[in-house]
Amino acid sequence: MQGWIDTVIAFIERHHAWAPWIMVIFAAAETTAFLSILIPSTAVLVAMGALAATGAIDFLSLWLGASIGALIGSTFSFWLGLRYGSTVLTMRPLSQHPEMVAKARAAFTRYGPVTVFVGHFVTVFRPVVFLMAGMSGMTLARFAFWNTLGAVAWAFLIPKMGEFGGDILGWLWSYLA
């Protein structure tokens, strides 16, 4: 899997104009039920933030791309939960991780719609929280509000961590060299 991530990052280094579109794809995969378990998108999003620290890529375009992707993936998952309900949870790979479903249900019971916001940041919730929002009968307007807040904040924070790490490495490199 690491070789695959390295290939994507090398592609981005050579083709800067594709960076926002790649952010859309990986952020959508990270927030879509099923895909978020299978595709290690966070590593790519953090690495792209590190590239922004070098000045090779504009951070704003990364943030916009990741925000759009996160909104697409999470809204699609909400729709799946709304349309297909608990049938989706019996499918692989979610059926192999019942603890994720149990934790997401417990969070919805305790915290309500704020769980959608938090779900963007908690790895164990991300594969199922948006499905659970749809299954719980949450209105689209309420979901859209909390989801937009969470998606935009998550899309900023994840690449920003990579950019911050890249800045620290650059500072260390210049200090030690």
Stockholm file with secondary structure:
# STOCKHOLM 1.0

chainA/1-177         MQGWIDTVIAFIERHHAWAPWIMVIFAAAETTAFLSILIPSTAVLVAMGALAATGAIDFLSLWLGASIGALIGSTFSFWLGLRYGSTVLTMRPLSQHPEMVAKARAAFTRYGPVTVFVGHFVTVFRPVVFLMAGMSGMTLARFAFWNTLGAVAWAFLIPKMGEFGGDILGWLWSYLA
#=GR chainA/1-177 SS CHHHHHHHHHHHHHCGGGHHHHHHHHHHHHHSTTHHHHCCHHHHHHHHHHHHHTTSSCHHHHHHHHHHHHHHHHHHHHHHHHHHGGGGGGSTTGGGCHHHHHHHHHHHHHHTTHHHHHHTTCTTTTTTHHHHHHHTTCCHHHHHHHHHHHHHHHHHHHHHHHHHHHHHHHHHHHHHC
#=GC SS_cons         CHHHHHHHHHHHHHCGGGHHHHHHHHHHHHHSTTHHHHCCHHHHHHHHHHHHHTTSSCHHHHHHHHHHHHHHHHHHHHHHHHHHGGGGGGSTTGGGCHHHHHHHHHHHHHHTTHHHHHHTTCTTTTTTHHHHHHHTTCCHHHHHHHHHHHHHHHHHHHHHHHHHHHHHHHHHHHHHC
//
